[in-house]
Amino acid sequence: MAEMFLEKFRSLVPQYLDDAWQPEDGLTSRELNEALEVSGVDIPLALREFYLALGGCEDLMEAYYYIWDPEELEIEDGYLLFMEDEEEKYVWGVRADQLDVPDPIVHRRLNARGTWKSEEGTFSEYVLDMFEWVFEELEPELGD
């Protein structure tokens, strides 16, 4: 399948980190495949290309929320979990029955209740919006 999201995800490095994207910012296909063998899960195309573009970039993988390394991915409650907040109040995932969809809708679980809610955006939309929000929030602090 053709790359649909790779360049957009790679562009986040110069956009938010003021540095050129380097191959070490992402994972190689081999590294990603080996990590997915450890986790034992399949992932949608958008998440695969995210890891290929940014899986080695700690500044983005841990920007405000924590995007899990591919070997940490797991399926729980019928969702492929991929991200959590610092306090572990919420976890984000995509429905396990939608893993063959190239860019599935993201859902968020409130861990205290175990309830899931749609974020009403696909993985690529959600991640791009999240980074825009995170780095816009940080701008005043960086200018001080």
DSSP file with accessible surface (Angstrom, degrees, kcal/mol):
  #  RESIDUE AA STRUCTURE BP1 BP2  ACC     N-H-->O    O-->H-N    N-H-->O    O-->H-N    TCO  KAPPA ALPHA  PHI   PSI    X-CA   Y-CA   Z-CA
    1    1 A M              0   0  178      0, 0.0     3,-0.1     0, 0.0     0, 0.0   0.000 360.0 360.0 360.0 141.8    0.0    0.0    0.0
    2    2 A A        -     0   0   77      1,-0.1     2,-0.4     2,-0.0     0, 0.0  -0.281 360.0 -96.8 -67.1 150.9    1.2    3.5   -0.8
    3    3 A E        +     0   0  130      1,-0.2    -1,-0.1     2,-0.1     4,-0.0  -0.559  47.5 168.7 -69.5 125.0    2.5    5.7    2.0
    4    4 A M  S    S+     0   0  111     -2,-0.4    -1,-0.2    41,-0.1     4,-0.1   0.722  73.5  17.2-108.0 -30.7   -0.4    8.0    2.9
    5    5 A F  S  > S+     0   0   25     40,-0.1     4,-2.4     2,-0.1     5,-0.3   0.514  91.8  98.7-123.2 -12.0    0.7    9.7    6.1
    6    6 A L  H  > S+     0   0    4      1,-0.2     4,-2.7     2,-0.2     5,-0.2   0.901  88.1  43.2 -54.0 -51.5    4.5    9.3    6.4
    7    7 A E  H  > S+     0   0  115      1,-0.2     4,-2.0     2,-0.2    -1,-0.2   0.884 112.4  53.9 -66.8 -35.9    5.6   12.7    5.1
    8    8 A K  H  4 S+     0   0  117      2,-0.2     4,-0.4     1,-0.2    -1,-0.2   0.926 112.2  44.5 -63.6 -42.8    2.9   14.5    7.1
    9    9 A F  H >< S+     0   0    1     -4,-2.4     3,-1.4     1,-0.2     4,-0.4   0.913 111.6  52.7 -68.1 -40.7    4.2   12.8   10.3
   10   10 A R  H >< S+     0   0   62     -4,-2.7     3,-1.4     1,-0.3    -1,-0.2   0.864  99.4  64.7 -61.2 -33.7    7.8   13.5    9.4
   11   11 A S  T 3X S+     0   0   41     -4,-2.0     4,-1.9     1,-0.3    -1,-0.3   0.671  84.8  75.3 -66.5 -13.6    7.0   17.2    8.8
   12   12 A L  H <> S+     0   0    2     -3,-1.4     4,-2.5    -4,-0.4     5,-0.5   0.813  85.9  63.2 -68.1 -28.9    6.1   17.5   12.5
   13   13 A V  H <> S+     0   0    2     -3,-1.4     4,-2.7    -4,-0.4     6,-0.6   0.983 111.0  33.9 -63.0 -56.3    9.9   17.4   13.5
   14   14 A P  H  > S+     0   0   58      0, 0.0     4,-0.9     0, 0.0    -1,-0.2   0.893 118.6  55.6 -67.0 -32.4   10.8   20.7   11.7
   15   15 A Q  H  < S+     0   0  101     -4,-1.9    -2,-0.2     1,-0.2    -3,-0.2   0.916 127.1  14.0 -65.4 -42.5    7.4   22.2   12.4
   16   16 A Y  H  < S+     0   0   39     -4,-2.5    -3,-0.2    -5,-0.1    -1,-0.2   0.660 133.1  40.6-110.8 -19.6    7.5   21.8   16.2
   17   17 A L  H  < S-     0   0   47     -4,-2.7    -2,-0.1    -5,-0.5    -4,-0.1   0.390  92.6-130.5-112.0   1.7   11.2   21.0   17.0
   18   18 A D  S  < S+     0   0  148     -4,-0.9     2,-0.3    -5,-0.4    -3,-0.1   0.879  72.4 105.5  50.6  44.4   12.9   23.4   14.7
   19   19 A D  S    S-     0   0  101     -6,-0.6    -2,-0.2     3,-0.0    -1,-0.2  -0.978  77.4 -98.4-146.4 155.0   15.1   20.7   13.3
   20   20 A A        -     0   0   55     -2,-0.3     2,-0.2     1,-0.1    -9,-0.0  -0.491  46.3-102.0 -74.6 144.5   15.3   18.7   10.1
   21   21 A W        -     0   0   60     -2,-0.2    -1,-0.1   -11,-0.0   -11,-0.0  -0.457  41.7-165.5 -64.0 136.8   13.8   15.2   10.2
   22   22 A Q    >   -     0   0   77     -2,-0.2     3,-2.5     1,-0.1     4,-0.4  -0.926  32.4-113.4-122.1 151.6   16.5   12.5   10.5
   23   23 A P  G >  S+     0   0   89      0, 0.0     3,-1.6     0, 0.0    33,-0.1   0.846 115.5  62.8 -54.1 -32.8   16.1    8.7    9.9
   24   24 A E  G 3  S+     0   0  131      1,-0.3     4,-0.1    31,-0.0    -3,-0.0   0.641  87.2  72.9 -71.0 -10.1   16.7    8.1   13.6
   25   25 A D  G <  S+     0   0   27     -3,-2.5    31,-2.0    32,-0.1    32,-0.9   0.741 104.5  41.8 -70.1 -23.3   13.5   10.1   14.4
   26   26 A G  S <  S-     0   0    6     -3,-1.6     2,-0.3    -4,-0.4    26,-0.2  -0.602  89.5-107.3-114.2 176.0   11.6    7.1   13.1
   27   27 A L        -     0   0   35     24,-1.8     2,-0.1    -2,-0.2    28,-0.1  -0.768  32.3-116.8 -97.9 151.8   11.8    3.3   13.3
   28   28 A T     >  -     0   0   76     -2,-0.3     4,-2.7     1,-0.1     5,-0.2  -0.466  30.2-109.5 -77.3 161.6   12.9    1.2   10.5
   29   29 A S  H  > S+     0   0   69      1,-0.2     4,-2.9     2,-0.2     5,-0.2   0.905 121.6  51.8 -58.3 -39.5   10.4   -1.3    9.1
   30   30 A R  H  > S+     0   0  180      2,-0.2     4,-2.5     1,-0.2    -1,-0.2   0.932 109.6  47.7 -64.0 -46.7   12.5   -4.1   10.6
   31   31 A E  H  > S+     0   0   93      2,-0.2     4,-2.2     1,-0.2    -2,-0.2   0.921 114.5  47.3 -59.7 -43.9   12.5   -2.5   14.1
   32   32 A L  H  X S+     0   0    0     -4,-2.7     4,-2.6     2,-0.2    -2,-0.2   0.938 111.9  48.9 -64.7 -46.4    8.8   -1.9   13.9
   33   33 A N  H  X S+     0   0   68     -4,-2.9     4,-1.7    -5,-0.2    -1,-0.2   0.904 111.7  49.5 -62.1 -40.5    8.0   -5.4   12.7
   34   34 A E  H  X S+     0   0   94     -4,-2.5     4,-1.5     2,-0.2    -1,-0.2   0.906 111.7  49.0 -64.6 -41.4   10.1   -6.9   15.5
   35   35 A A  H  X S+     0   0   10     -4,-2.2     4,-2.1     1,-0.2    -2,-0.2   0.899 109.6  51.7 -65.1 -39.1    8.4   -4.7   18.1
   36   36 A L  H  X>S+     0   0   14     -4,-2.6     4,-2.3     1,-0.2     5,-0.9   0.830 104.0  57.5 -69.6 -28.7    5.0   -5.7   16.8
   37   37 A E  H  <5S+     0   0  153     -4,-1.7    -1,-0.2    -5,-0.2    -2,-0.2   0.904 106.8  49.7 -64.3 -38.0    6.0   -9.4   17.1
   38   38 A V  H  <5S+     0   0  113     -4,-1.5    -2,-0.2     1,-0.2    -1,-0.2   0.935 116.2  40.6 -64.7 -46.2    6.7   -8.7   20.8
   39   39 A S  H  <5S-     0   0   26     -4,-2.1    -1,-0.2     2,-0.1    -2,-0.2   0.769  98.8-141.9 -75.7 -25.6    3.3   -7.0   21.3
   40   40 A G  T  <5 +     0   0   64     -4,-2.3     2,-0.3     1,-0.2    -3,-0.2   0.767  56.6 121.0  72.5  25.6    1.5   -9.6   19.1
   41   41 A V      < -     0   0   14     -5,-0.9     2,-0.3    29,-0.2    -1,-0.2  -0.866  57.9-134.1-121.4 156.3   -0.8   -7.0   17.6
   42   42 A D        -     0   0  130     -2,-0.3    58,-0.0    -3,-0.1    57,-0.0  -0.785  26.1-156.3 -96.8 151.2   -1.6   -5.7   14.1
   43   43 A I        -     0   0   16     -2,-0.3    56,-0.0    57,-0.0    53,-0.0  -0.939  19.0-103.2-130.1 153.1   -1.8   -2.0   13.6
   44   44 A P     >  -     0   0    3      0, 0.0     4,-2.5     0, 0.0     3,-0.3  -0.282  38.3-105.7 -69.2 159.8   -3.6    0.3   11.1
   45   45 A L  H  > S+     0   0   28      1,-0.2     4,-2.9     2,-0.2     5,-0.3   0.882 117.6  54.7 -53.8 -45.2   -1.6    2.0    8.3
   46   46 A A  H  > S+     0   0    0     56,-2.8     4,-1.9     1,-0.2    -1,-0.2   0.916 111.0  44.9 -61.3 -41.4   -1.7    5.4    9.9
   47   47 A L  H  > S+     0   0    2     -3,-0.3     4,-2.3    55,-0.3    -1,-0.2   0.911 111.9  53.4 -69.2 -38.8   -0.2    4.2   13.2
   48   48 A R  H  X S+     0   0   71     -4,-2.5     4,-2.2     1,-0.2    -2,-0.2   0.950 111.4  45.1 -58.8 -48.5    2.4    2.1   11.3
   49   49 A E  H  X S+     0   0    6     -4,-2.9     4,-2.0     1,-0.2    -1,-0.2   0.841 108.2  58.4 -69.7 -28.8    3.5    5.2    9.4
   50   50 A F  H  X S+     0   0    0     -4,-1.9     4,-3.5    -5,-0.3     5,-0.4   0.950 109.3  44.1 -61.2 -48.5    3.5    7.3   12.6
   51   51 A Y  H  X S+     0   0    0     -4,-2.3     4,-2.0     1,-0.2   -24,-1.8   0.895 111.9  52.6 -64.7 -38.8    6.0    4.9   14.1
   52   52 A L  H  < S+     0   0   28     -4,-2.2    -1,-0.2   -26,-0.2    -2,-0.2   0.864 119.8  35.8 -64.1 -33.4    8.1    4.8   10.9
   53   53 A A  H  < S+     0   0    0     -4,-2.0    -2,-0.2   -27,-0.2    -1,-0.2   0.872 140.2   6.2 -85.4 -40.3    8.2    8.6   10.9
   54   54 A L  H >< S+     0   0    0     -4,-3.5     3,-2.2    -5,-0.2     7,-0.3   0.367  85.4 112.2-132.8   4.4    8.4    9.4   14.7
   55   55 A G  T 3< S+     0   0    9     -4,-2.0   -29,-0.3    -5,-0.4    -3,-0.1   0.688  88.5  44.2 -61.0 -17.2    8.8    6.2   16.7
   56   56 A G  T 3  S+     0   0   41    -31,-2.0     2,-1.0    -5,-0.2    -1,-0.3   0.341  89.2  97.5-105.4   6.0   12.4    7.2   17.7
   57   57 A C    X>  -     0   0    7     -3,-2.2     4,-2.9   -32,-0.9     3,-1.5  -0.745  47.7-178.0-101.7  90.4   11.6   10.9   18.5
   58   58 A E  H 3> S+     0   0  132     -2,-1.0     4,-2.0     1,-0.3    -1,-0.2   0.840  78.2  65.4 -57.7 -35.3   11.1   11.0   22.3
   59   59 A D  H 34 S+     0   0  110      1,-0.2    -1,-0.3     2,-0.2    -2,-0.0   0.798 115.7  29.1 -61.1 -27.7   10.3   14.8   22.1
   60   60 A L  H X4 S+     0   0    0     -3,-1.5     3,-1.4    -6,-0.2    -2,-0.2   0.793 115.6  58.3 -99.4 -34.8    7.1   13.9   20.2
   61   61 A M  H 3< S+     0   0    5     -4,-2.9     6,-2.8     1,-0.3    -2,-0.2   0.775 119.8  32.3 -64.7 -25.4    6.4   10.5   21.5
   62   62 A E  T 3< S+     0   0   97     -4,-2.0     2,-1.0    -5,-0.3    -1,-0.3  -0.044  81.2 135.6-122.8  32.3    6.2   11.9   25.0
   63   63 A A  S <  S-     0   0   10     -3,-1.4     2,-2.5     1,-0.1    71,-0.1  -0.713  93.8 -45.1 -85.8 101.1    4.8   15.4   24.3
   64   64 A Y  S    S+     0   0  135     -2,-1.0    22,-0.4    70,-0.1     2,-0.2  -0.351 138.2  44.4  74.1 -62.5    2.1   15.9   26.9
   65   65 A Y  S    S-     0   0   44     -2,-2.5     2,-0.7    20,-0.1    20,-0.2  -0.699  90.3-116.2-102.1 165.4    0.6   12.5   26.5
   66   66 A Y  E     -A   84   0A  80     18,-3.0    18,-1.9    -2,-0.2     2,-0.5  -0.896  18.6-157.4-108.7 110.4    2.6    9.2   26.2
   67   67 A I  E     -A   83   0A   8     -6,-2.8    16,-0.3    -2,-0.7     2,-0.0  -0.758  30.9-118.3 -83.1 125.5    2.4    7.4   22.9
   68   68 A W        -     0   0   21     14,-2.9     5,-0.1    -2,-0.5    -1,-0.1  -0.330  20.9-110.3 -68.8 144.4    3.3    3.8   23.6
   69   69 A D    >   -     0   0   60      1,-0.1     3,-2.2     3,-0.1     4,-0.5  -0.408  37.7-108.5 -64.5 150.9    6.3    2.2   22.0
   70   70 A P  G >  S+     0   0    2      0, 0.0     3,-1.1     0, 0.0   -29,-0.2   0.823 118.5  58.8 -60.7 -28.8    5.1   -0.5   19.5
   71   71 A E  G 3  S+     0   0   86      1,-0.2    -2,-0.0   -33,-0.1    -3,-0.0   0.679 103.9  54.8 -73.7 -11.1    6.2   -3.4   21.7
   72   72 A E  G <  S+     0   0   99     -3,-2.2    -1,-0.2    10,-0.1     9,-0.1   0.511  80.4 118.4 -95.5  -7.8    3.9   -2.0   24.5
   73   73 A L    <   +     0   0    4     -3,-1.1     2,-0.3    -4,-0.5     9,-0.1  -0.283  39.0 171.3 -61.4 145.5    0.8   -2.0   22.4
   74   74 A E  E     -B   81   0A  84      7,-0.9     7,-3.0     2,-0.1     2,-0.5  -0.986  33.8-121.3-151.9 159.1   -2.1   -4.2   23.6
   75   75 A I  E     +B   80   0A  82     -2,-0.3     2,-0.3     5,-0.2     5,-0.2  -0.914  39.1 160.6-105.3 127.3   -5.7   -5.0   22.9
   76   76 A E  E >   +B   79   0A  71      3,-2.7     3,-1.9    -2,-0.5    20,-0.1  -0.989  63.9   3.7-145.6 140.3   -8.0   -4.5   25.9
   77   77 A D  T 3  S-     0   0   92     -2,-0.3     3,-0.1     1,-0.3    19,-0.0   0.777 131.1 -58.1  56.8  24.8  -11.8   -4.0   26.0
   78   78 A G  T 3  S+     0   0   45      1,-0.2    18,-2.9    17,-0.1    19,-0.5   0.659 117.6 106.7  81.2  14.2  -11.9   -4.6   22.2
   79   79 A Y  E <  S-BC  76  95A  35     -3,-1.9    -3,-2.7    16,-0.3     2,-0.8  -0.972  71.3-127.6-127.4 143.2   -9.6   -1.6   21.5
   80   80 A L  E     -BC  75  94A   0     14,-3.4    14,-1.7    -2,-0.4     2,-0.3  -0.803  34.4-145.3 -83.6 111.4   -5.9   -1.4   20.5
   81   81 A L  E     +BC  74  93A   2     -7,-3.0    -7,-0.9    -2,-0.8    12,-0.3  -0.653  34.7 155.8 -82.8 136.6   -4.5    0.9   23.1
   82   82 A F  E     +     0   0A   1     10,-2.7   -14,-2.9    -2,-0.3     2,-0.3   0.485  55.6  29.9-137.3  -9.3   -1.7    3.3   22.0
   83   83 A M  E     -AC  67  92A   0      9,-1.3     9,-2.9   -16,-0.3    -1,-0.3  -0.999  50.3-177.3-156.2 149.8   -1.5    6.3   24.3
   84   84 A E  E     -AC  66  91A  47    -18,-1.9   -18,-3.0    -2,-0.3     7,-0.2  -0.968  27.7-111.3-143.7 162.1   -2.2    7.4   27.9
   85   85 A D    >   -     0   0    9      5,-1.5     3,-1.4    -2,-0.3   -20,-0.1  -0.431  38.7-102.4 -87.6 168.2   -2.0   10.6   29.9
   86   86 A E  T 3  S+     0   0  126    -22,-0.4    -1,-0.1     1,-0.3   -21,-0.1   0.860 122.3  45.1 -60.6 -38.9    0.6   11.2   32.7
   87   87 A E  T 3  S-     0   0  120      1,-0.0    -1,-0.3     3,-0.0     0, 0.0   0.452 107.5-124.8 -85.2  -1.0   -1.8   10.5   35.5
   88   88 A E  S <  S+     0   0  122     -3,-1.4    -2,-0.1     2,-0.1     3,-0.1   0.798  73.3 128.3  58.4  33.4   -3.2    7.3   33.8
   89   89 A K  S    S+     0   0  125      1,-0.1    22,-2.7    22,-0.1    23,-0.5   0.777  71.7  30.7 -80.9 -31.2   -6.7    8.7   34.0
   90   90 A Y  E     - D   0 110A  70     20,-0.2    -5,-1.5    21,-0.1     2,-0.3  -0.938  60.8-168.4-129.4 153.0   -7.3    8.1   30.3
   91   91 A V  E     -CD  84 109A   3     18,-1.5    18,-3.2    -2,-0.3     2,-0.4  -0.974  14.6-144.9-136.1 146.3   -6.1    5.8   27.6
   92   92 A W  E     +CD  83 108A   3     -9,-2.9   -10,-2.7    -2,-0.3    -9,-1.3  -0.892  28.4 148.4-113.5 147.6   -6.6    6.2   23.8
   93   93 A G  E     -CD  81 107A   0     14,-2.5    14,-3.2    -2,-0.4     2,-0.4  -0.950  38.4-117.5-159.8 176.8   -7.2    3.4   21.3
   94   94 A V  E     -CD  80 106A   2    -14,-1.7   -14,-3.4    -2,-0.3    12,-0.1  -0.942  48.3 -89.4-124.0 147.4   -8.8    2.4   18.1
   95   95 A R  E >   -C   79   0A  92     10,-0.5     3,-2.0    -2,-0.4   -16,-0.3  -0.335  29.4-136.3 -58.8 133.6  -11.4   -0.4   17.9
   96   96 A A  G >  S+     0   0   30    -18,-2.9     3,-1.1     1,-0.3    -1,-0.2   0.793 104.7  59.4 -63.5 -27.0   -9.8   -3.8   17.3
   97   97 A D  G 3  S+     0   0  100    -19,-0.5    -1,-0.3     1,-0.2     3,-0.2   0.465 103.1  55.0 -81.5   3.4  -12.4   -4.6   14.7
   98   98 A Q  G X   +     0   0   68     -3,-2.0     3,-1.6     1,-0.1    -1,-0.2   0.177  69.1 110.3-115.6  14.1  -11.2   -1.5   12.7
   99   99 A L  T <  S+     0   0   27     -3,-1.1   -54,-0.2     1,-0.3    -1,-0.1   0.737  75.2  58.3 -66.9 -19.4   -7.5   -2.4   12.5
  100  100 A D  T 3  S+     0   0  138     -3,-0.2    -1,-0.3    -4,-0.1    -2,-0.1   0.577  83.5  97.3 -85.6  -6.7   -7.8   -3.0    8.7
  101  101 A V  S <  S-     0   0   46     -3,-1.6   -56,-0.2     1,-0.1    -3,-0.1  -0.676  78.4-136.0 -77.6 128.3   -9.1    0.5    8.2
  102  102 A P  S    S+     0   0   45      0, 0.0   -56,-2.8     0, 0.0   -55,-0.3   0.867  94.5  15.1 -56.9 -37.4   -6.1    2.7    7.1
  103  103 A D  S    S-     0   0   29    -58,-0.2    22,-0.1   -57,-0.1    -4,-0.1  -0.650  86.9-170.5-139.8  77.3   -6.9    5.6    9.4
  104  104 A P        -     0   0    3      0, 0.0    19,-1.9     0, 0.0     2,-0.2  -0.190  31.3 -89.9 -74.1 164.5   -9.5    4.5   12.0
  105  105 A I  E     - E   0 122A  69     17,-0.3   -10,-0.5    18,-0.1     2,-0.3  -0.447  41.3-127.2 -70.0 138.5  -11.4    6.7   14.5
  106  106 A V  E     -D   94   0A   0     15,-2.7    13,-3.0    -2,-0.2    14,-0.4  -0.684  23.5-166.4 -89.4 142.3   -9.8    7.3   17.9
  107  107 A H  E     -DE  93 118A  26    -14,-3.2   -14,-2.5    -2,-0.3     2,-0.4  -0.911   8.0-146.0-124.8 155.2  -11.6    6.6   21.1
  108  108 A R  E     -DE  92 117A  59      9,-2.9     9,-2.2    -2,-0.3     2,-0.5  -0.975   6.7-152.4-125.5 135.1  -10.8    7.6   24.7
  109  109 A R  E     -DE  91 116A  24    -18,-3.2   -18,-1.5    -2,-0.4     2,-0.9  -0.917  12.0-142.4-108.4 129.7  -11.4    5.6   27.8
  110  110 A L  E >>> -DE  90 115A  39      5,-2.2     4,-2.5    -2,-0.5     5,-0.9  -0.812  19.1-154.2 -82.6 108.8  -12.0    7.1   31.2
  111  111 A N  T 345S+     0   0   51    -22,-2.7    -1,-0.2    -2,-0.9   -21,-0.1   0.846  86.5  60.9 -61.0 -35.6  -10.2    4.5   33.3
  112  112 A A  T 345S+     0   0   97    -23,-0.5    -1,-0.2     1,-0.2   -22,-0.1   0.852 121.7  24.2 -61.0 -33.6  -12.1    5.1   36.5
  113  113 A R  T <45S-     0   0  191     -3,-0.8    -1,-0.2     2,-0.1    -2,-0.2   0.608  96.6-131.6-104.3 -20.8  -15.3    4.2   34.8
  114  114 A G  T  <5 +     0   0   37     -4,-2.5     2,-0.3     1,-0.3    -3,-0.2   0.715  57.6 144.5  73.4  20.4  -14.1    2.0   32.0
  115  115 A T  E   < -E  110   0A  74     -5,-0.9    -5,-2.2     2,-0.0     2,-0.4  -0.742  39.3-145.7 -98.8 142.4  -16.2    3.9   29.5
  116  116 A W  E     -E  109   0A  52     -2,-0.3     2,-0.4    -7,-0.2    -7,-0.2  -0.820  14.1-175.4-106.3 144.6  -15.2    4.7   26.0
  117  117 A K  E     -E  108   0A 126     -9,-2.2    -9,-2.9    -2,-0.4     2,-0.2  -1.000  28.4-114.9-138.8 137.1  -16.0    7.8   24.0
  118  118 A S  E     -E  107   0A  40     -2,-0.4   -11,-0.3   -11,-0.2   -13,-0.0  -0.451   9.3-152.9 -69.0 138.3  -15.3    8.6   20.3
  119  119 A E  E     -     0   0A  50    -13,-3.0   -12,-0.1     2,-0.2    -1,-0.1   0.417  35.2-130.5 -86.7  -3.0  -12.9   11.5   19.8
  120  120 A E  E    S+     0   0A 166    -14,-0.4     2,-0.3     1,-0.1   -13,-0.1   0.787  74.2  89.5  58.7  33.5  -14.7   11.9   16.4
  121  121 A G  E    S-     0   0A   9    -15,-0.4   -15,-2.7   -17,-0.0    -2,-0.2  -0.985  77.8-108.3-151.4 153.2  -11.5   12.1   14.4
  122  122 A T  E  >  -E  105   0A  24     -2,-0.3     4,-3.3   -17,-0.3     5,-0.3  -0.256  42.1 -98.4 -74.3 169.8   -9.2    9.6   12.7
  123  123 A F  H  > S+     0   0    2    -19,-1.9     4,-2.7     1,-0.2     5,-0.3   0.940 124.5  45.8 -55.2 -49.7   -5.8    8.6   14.1
  124  124 A S  H  > S+     0   0   13      1,-0.2     4,-2.3     2,-0.2     5,-0.2   0.928 115.5  46.6 -64.0 -42.6   -4.0   11.0   11.8
  125  125 A E  H  > S+     0   0  100      2,-0.2     4,-2.5     1,-0.2     5,-0.2   0.934 114.2  48.1 -62.0 -46.0   -6.4   13.9   12.4
  126  126 A Y  H  X S+     0   0   36     -4,-3.3     4,-2.6     2,-0.2    -2,-0.2   0.935 113.4  45.8 -62.9 -46.9   -6.3   13.3   16.2
  127  127 A V  H  X S+     0   0    0     -4,-2.7     4,-2.5    -5,-0.3     5,-0.2   0.932 114.0  48.0 -65.2 -44.6   -2.5   13.2   16.4
  128  128 A L  H  X S+     0   0   36     -4,-2.3     4,-2.0    -5,-0.3    -1,-0.2   0.928 114.8  46.2 -63.7 -41.9   -1.9   16.2   14.2
  129  129 A D  H  X S+     0   0  100     -4,-2.5     4,-2.5    -5,-0.2    -1,-0.2   0.890 110.7  54.2 -65.6 -39.0   -4.5   18.2   16.2
  130  130 A M  H  X S+     0   0   10     -4,-2.6     4,-3.0    -5,-0.2    -2,-0.2   0.943 109.3  46.2 -62.3 -46.9   -3.0   17.0   19.5
  131  131 A F  H  X S+     0   0    0     -4,-2.5     4,-2.8     2,-0.2     5,-0.3   0.910 111.3  52.4 -65.1 -38.0    0.5   18.2   18.6
  132  132 A E  H  X S+     0   0   88     -4,-2.0     4,-2.0    -5,-0.2    -1,-0.2   0.944 113.2  44.7 -60.3 -45.5   -0.9   21.5   17.3
  133  133 A W  H  X S+     0   0   99     -4,-2.5     4,-2.1     2,-0.2    -2,-0.2   0.940 114.3  48.9 -63.8 -46.7   -2.7   22.0   20.7
  134  134 A V  H  X S+     0   0    6     -4,-3.0     4,-1.4     1,-0.2    -2,-0.2   0.939 115.5  42.2 -60.7 -48.2    0.3   20.9   22.8
  135  135 A F  H  X S+     0   0   25     -4,-2.8     4,-1.1     1,-0.2    -1,-0.2   0.800 111.4  54.2 -78.0 -24.9    2.8   23.1   21.0
  136  136 A E  H  < S+     0   0  103     -4,-2.0     3,-0.3    -5,-0.3    -1,-0.2   0.893 108.5  51.2 -68.7 -37.8    0.5   26.1   20.9
  137  137 A E  H  < S+     0   0  113     -4,-2.1     4,-0.4     1,-0.2    -2,-0.2   0.848 110.9  49.0 -65.2 -32.9    0.1   25.8   24.7
  138  138 A L  H  X S+     0   0   59     -4,-1.4     4,-2.1    -5,-0.2     3,-0.4   0.730  88.7  84.7 -81.4 -21.1    3.9   25.7   25.1
  139  139 A E  H  X S+     0   0  123     -4,-1.1     4,-1.7    -3,-0.3     5,-0.2   0.890  87.8  49.4 -54.4 -48.1    4.7   28.7   23.0
  140  140 A P  H  > S+     0   0   84      0, 0.0     4,-0.8     0, 0.0    -1,-0.2   0.912 112.0  50.4 -59.2 -38.0    4.1   31.4   25.7
  141  141 A E  H >4 S+     0   0  130     -4,-0.4     3,-0.6    -3,-0.4    -2,-0.2   0.893 109.1  51.2 -65.3 -39.3    6.4   29.4   28.1
  142  142 A L  H 3< S+     0   0  136     -4,-2.1    -1,-0.2     1,-0.2    -3,-0.1   0.809 108.7  52.0 -68.8 -29.2    9.1   29.2   25.4
  143  143 A G  H 3<        0   0   68     -4,-1.7    -1,-0.2    -5,-0.2    -2,-0.2   0.627 360.0 360.0 -82.2 -14.2    9.0   32.9   24.8
  144  144 A D    <<        0   0  168     -4,-0.8    -3,-0.0    -3,-0.6     0, 0.0  -0.338 360.0 360.0 -73.4 360.0    9.4   33.8   28.5
